[in-house]
Amino acid sequence: MTQIATVERIIDNSHVEISVPRKSACGHDCEECAGCGVSGASVHARASNPIGAIPGQKVVVESSTRKMLRIVVLVYLIPVVLFLAGYLIPALLGTSVGVQYTLAGLGFVVGILFAIFYDRRLRERGGLSFTIVKLF
């Protein structure tokens, strides 16, 4: 996965801090919509700097698409799957609707807590790794 980023500061000889504009499904064409109220916020990350980029330069960064998809699955899909499992499995076993709702809610909460735990662990390990591949 490649993205355009701005070099913010130099961390050490081989790493810099970059800001990557946050992307979403709406494309942030706010002049046309203005419905969500979110401006194009940036995510700050550490990136490997093999080309020697300096602060202020726009660069093309690359990250592992596989790792990004894994993060998306863990953060978005697991809470939904646990919610549905908490609802459907008790329904197949013939339990009451109240129990189904309770277990579905608990499954969703467990999925969200898992996503929070995974996010914190990922940050401790350096987060998603970016590599600067060329100047923009």
Contacts in CASP RR format, 6 or more apart in sequence:
PFRMAT RR
TARGET T0000
AUTHOR 0000-0000-0000
METHOD contacts of the structure
MODEL  1
MTQIATVERIIDNSHVEISVPRKSACGHDCEECAGCGVSGASVHARASNP
IGAIPGQKVVVESSTRKMLRIVVLVYLIPVVLFLAGYLIPALLGTSVGVQ
YTLAGLGFVVGILFAIFYDRRLRERGGLSFTIVKLF
1 62 0 8 1.000
1 63 0 8 1.000
1 64 0 8 1.000
1 65 0 8 1.000
1 68 0 8 1.000
2 60 0 8 1.000
2 61 0 8 1.000
2 62 0 8 1.000
2 133 0 8 1.000
3 20 0 8 1.000
3 21 0 8 1.000
3 23 0 8 1.000
3 60 0 8 1.000
3 61 0 8 1.000
3 63 0 8 1.000
4 20 0 8 1.000
4 21 0 8 1.000
4 58 0 8 1.000
4 59 0 8 1.000
4 60 0 8 1.000
4 61 0 8 1.000
4 136 0 8 1.000
5 18 0 8 1.000
5 19 0 8 1.000
5 20 0 8 1.000
5 21 0 8 1.000
5 47 0 8 1.000
5 58 0 8 1.000
5 59 0 8 1.000
5 60 0 8 1.000
5 61 0 8 1.000
5 130 0 8 1.000
5 132 0 8 1.000
6 18 0 8 1.000
6 19 0 8 1.000
6 56 0 8 1.000
6 57 0 8 1.000
6 58 0 8 1.000
6 59 0 8 1.000
7 16 0 8 1.000
7 17 0 8 1.000
7 18 0 8 1.000
7 49 0 8 1.000
7 53 0 8 1.000
7 54 0 8 1.000
7 55 0 8 1.000
7 56 0 8 1.000
7 57 0 8 1.000
7 59 0 8 1.000
7 132 0 8 1.000
8 16 0 8 1.000
8 17 0 8 1.000
8 18 0 8 1.000
8 19 0 8 1.000
8 44 0 8 1.000
8 55 0 8 1.000
8 56 0 8 1.000
9 16 0 8 1.000
9 17 0 8 1.000
9 55 0 8 1.000
10 16 0 8 1.000
10 17 0 8 1.000
10 49 0 8 1.000
10 54 0 8 1.000
10 55 0 8 1.000
11 17 0 8 1.000
11 46 0 8 1.000
14 48 0 8 1.000
14 49 0 8 1.000
14 50 0 8 1.000
15 46 0 8 1.000
15 47 0 8 1.000
15 48 0 8 1.000
15 49 0 8 1.000
16 46 0 8 1.000
16 47 0 8 1.000
16 49 0 8 1.000
16 53 0 8 1.000
16 55 0 8 1.000
16 132 0 8 1.000
17 44 0 8 1.000
17 45 0 8 1.000
17 46 0 8 1.000
17 47 0 8 1.000
18 44 0 8 1.000
18 45 0 8 1.000
18 46 0 8 1.000
18 47 0 8 1.000
18 59 0 8 1.000
18 61 0 8 1.000
18 130 0 8 1.000
18 132 0 8 1.000
19 42 0 8 1.000
19 43 0 8 1.000
19 44 0 8 1.000
20 42 0 8 1.000
20 43 0 8 1.000
20 44 0 8 1.000
20 45 0 8 1.000
20 61 0 8 1.000
20 130 0 8 1.000
21 40 0 8 1.000
21 41 0 8 1.000
21 42 0 8 1.000
21 43 0 8 1.000
22 40 0 8 1.000
22 41 0 8 1.000
22 42 0 8 1.000
22 43 0 8 1.000
24 38 0 8 1.000
26 33 0 8 1.000
26 36 0 8 1.000
28 38 0 8 1.000
28 39 0 8 1.000
28 40 0 8 1.000
30 37 0 8 1.000
30 39 0 8 1.000
45 127 0 8 1.000
45 128 0 8 1.000
45 130 0 8 1.000
46 126 0 8 1.000
46 127 0 8 1.000
46 129 0 8 1.000
46 130 0 8 1.000
47 61 0 8 1.000
47 129 0 8 1.000
47 130 0 8 1.000
47 131 0 8 1.000
47 132 0 8 1.000
48 129 0 8 1.000
48 130 0 8 1.000
48 131 0 8 1.000
48 132 0 8 1.000
49 132 0 8 1.000
50 131 0 8 1.000
50 132 0 8 1.000
51 59 0 8 1.000
51 132 0 8 1.000
51 133 0 8 1.000
51 134 0 8 1.000
51 135 0 8 1.000
52 132 0 8 1.000
53 59 0 8 1.000
53 132 0 8 1.000
53 135 0 8 1.000
57 135 0 8 1.000
57 136 0 8 1.000
58 135 0 8 1.000
58 136 0 8 1.000
59 132 0 8 1.000
59 133 0 8 1.000
59 134 0 8 1.000
59 135 0 8 1.000
59 136 0 8 1.000
60 132 0 8 1.000
60 133 0 8 1.000
60 134 0 8 1.000
60 135 0 8 1.000
60 136 0 8 1.000
61 130 0 8 1.000
61 131 0 8 1.000
61 132 0 8 1.000
61 133 0 8 1.000
62 130 0 8 1.000
62 131 0 8 1.000
62 133 0 8 1.000
63 128 0 8 1.000
63 129 0 8 1.000
63 130 0 8 1.000
63 131 0 8 1.000
64 128 0 8 1.000
64 129 0 8 1.000
67 128 0 8 1.000
67 129 0 8 1.000
68 128 0 8 1.000
71 118 0 8 1.000
71 122 0 8 1.000
71 128 0 8 1.000
74 114 0 8 1.000
74 115 0 8 1.000
74 118 0 8 1.000
75 115 0 8 1.000
75 118 0 8 1.000
75 119 0 8 1.000
78 111 0 8 1.000
78 114 0 8 1.000
78 115 0 8 1.000
79 107 0 8 1.000
79 108 0 8 1.000
79 111 0 8 1.000
79 112 0 8 1.000
79 114 0 8 1.000
79 115 0 8 1.000
80 108 0 8 1.000
82 107 0 8 1.000
82 108 0 8 1.000
82 110 0 8 1.000
82 111 0 8 1.000
83 104 0 8 1.000
83 105 0 8 1.000
83 107 0 8 1.000
83 108 0 8 1.000
84 104 0 8 1.000
85 107 0 8 1.000
86 100 0 8 1.000
86 103 0 8 1.000
86 104 0 8 1.000
86 105 0 8 1.000
86 106 0 8 1.000
86 107 0 8 1.000
87 100 0 8 1.000
87 101 0 8 1.000
87 103 0 8 1.000
87 104 0 8 1.000
89 103 0 8 1.000
90 99 0 8 1.000
90 100 0 8 1.000
90 103 0 8 1.000
91 100 0 8 1.000
122 128 0 8 1.000
END
